[in-house]
Amino acid sequence: MVFSHSKESQAQPISAIFIHAGAGFHSYQAESTHLWVCNQAATLGMAVLKSGGRAVDAVEVAIKFLEDHEITNAGYGSNLSANGTVECDATIVDHLGRSGAVGAVEHIKNPISLARLVLDVSTRPMTLNRVPPNLLVGSGATDFAYENGMPILHADFLVSGGSRERWLRWKRDLAQVEAEESQEVDNQMDAQYQLPGRASSSRSRFSSSGRNLTSRSWWRSSNPPNPTSGSDGSNGMTSSNPGGRIQARLPDSSVREYDEDMDTEYIDGSFSLPEDAANSPGGIDGSAQSAETRKRKRSESLLESSTLTSIPFGYAGRSIPPDRATQQSQSDSVDESPEQAYLLGSDDTIIDTVGAIAVDCHGNIAAGSSSGGIGMKHSGRTGPAALVGIGTAVIPVDPNDEAATCVAAVTSGTGEHMATTMASSVCAERIYASTRKVPGQPGVFETVSEDEALEAMINVDFMGHPGVRSSHCHAAIGVMTVKVTKEGIAFFFGHNTDSFALASMSSTDSEPKCLMSRSKGNNKVAQGGRFTRLSRDFYLRTTTHALVPDCPAASQREKAILFPPDLHYSLLRSISL
């Protein structure tokens, strides 16, 4: 530990930036790549802050870096919609709570920059007392970017080789499922009218294929199943190596019953119909078989005609009118070398949004989010990254507050569930007031610590919400929040996903502090945080540690050293509850 008692230090303001690269399951093979991206984004953001930049500037620069790397689901290389195009969402909020956002926008390399442009324009008055917009979606957002001089790229320029391959696989799966569903309808009609020789076979076919449809339909929802969810804790992720190397064991489940040939479970996943199911007793007759064959041929023809060109993310492009940018590319597909292959590890399941929160030297806070959305989404679907109070929220400083408290929160996970629960705004309110709901007493809150408030927000306000409990989709969330007071900058995070990639850096740090937080599975909440004290006498600087209390390597003596009760510390930690 290094203590500085210089009186000059009390005049030095402290700034900080916090990054997350999405909640989900980050493979152990690609963990270092994810953390490197977070590290670089935090470094760039801090460079802006140290040069006198504002918090919104740092947030924009950091998220732009994340958008430019296809390992994240934002900007270049994002998941493709059902139409085969990149449609992105982004939001940025300043210290006054003013926001700029774009949703389902195409042809924009960095959606966060367009959101920043919307924010800047919305703060300027318009003629005839018109109210400037702070949220634009679809073609309106693209037109706004073009009118304000932002480069408009061809749709293919934002498609990476990995995202194209995922889309083609999902398209084939969708065509196969639709053909099966159509056949089941025909078989049910045959059974209803008791056509000779077909009723029993149709029932057998429906029973066999129905199970396959159930196990294969998860990719059409907003989230894949939790890779570590199981009937007991033994099916989840385990951490047993005292040296710090964590080993993973995936559970046996119906979802992985027929996935021997697949590369990943969600991003690169492709479930093939088993031979025994395809050739189940009874089969189908010639007329139904020809109808199914014709439908499959139409689907294959559609896939063959879909040619997407992979363009490196560094290509700056030339601004073209939006109507020309939407024209279908006439070029053929480009074969990629191994160096151009998709960067994700074989088991990566990155759900959604990336985000950043920054505090500048003036004590102003800002937050932002960006996302490419879920794969095969309906065109025009707007996710939480574009919605203030759902994906991003800021509670400004109250002029009458002596503590000068302000809070920012960004979320990642199942977007539709976060919209139902108003996730980021509820989280910010709970952290701001340090409260949680009292069980069994509706409308009653109790004062608790910020850690307890965050845990209750995930388990009660999110997972316990009636709309989430009754949903057929898997509920997942990762939350990153920052609370600024006169005492210091407090950083908290929590998630019920398998992992959460994070980084933080204050102006007193020599380098970012990165962490891949991993939970124990079974929807258990993993939490952690960091506190940077704004002391008038001295600044306390410590080395970052990642600590799981149940880990054998962490003795009671080490815990006492890492968490001294009588000192304010600057420490990044991860605790699975």
Secondary structure, 3 states (H helix, E strand, C coil): CEEECCHHHHHCCCCEEEEEEEEEECCCCCHHHHHHHHHHHHHHHHHHHHCCCCHHHHHHHHHHHHHCCCCCCCCCCCCCCCCCCCCEEEEEECCCCCEEEEEEECCCCCHHHHHHHHHHHHCCCCHHHCCCCCEEEHHHHHHHHHHCCCCCCCHHHHCCHHHHHHHHHHHHHHHHHHHHHHHHHHHHHHHHCCCCCCHHHHHHHHHHHHHHHHHHHHHHCCCCCCCCCCCCHHHCCECCCCCCCCECCCCCCHHHCCCCCCCCCCCCCCCCCCHHHHCCCCCCCHHHHHHHHHHHHHHHHHHHHCCCCCCCCCCCCCCCCHHHHCCCCCCCCCCCCHHHCCCCCCCCEECCCEEEEEECCCCCEEEEEEECCCCCCCCCCCCHHHCECCCEEEECCCCCCCCCCEEEEEEEECHHHHHHHCHHHHHHHHHHHCEEECCCCCCCEEECCHHHHHHHHHHHHHCCCHHHHCCCCCCCEEEEEEEECCCEEEEEEEECCCEEEEEEEECCCCCCEEEEEECCCCCCCEEEEEEEECCCCCEEECCCCCCCCCCCCCCHHHHHHHCCCCCCCCCCEEEEC
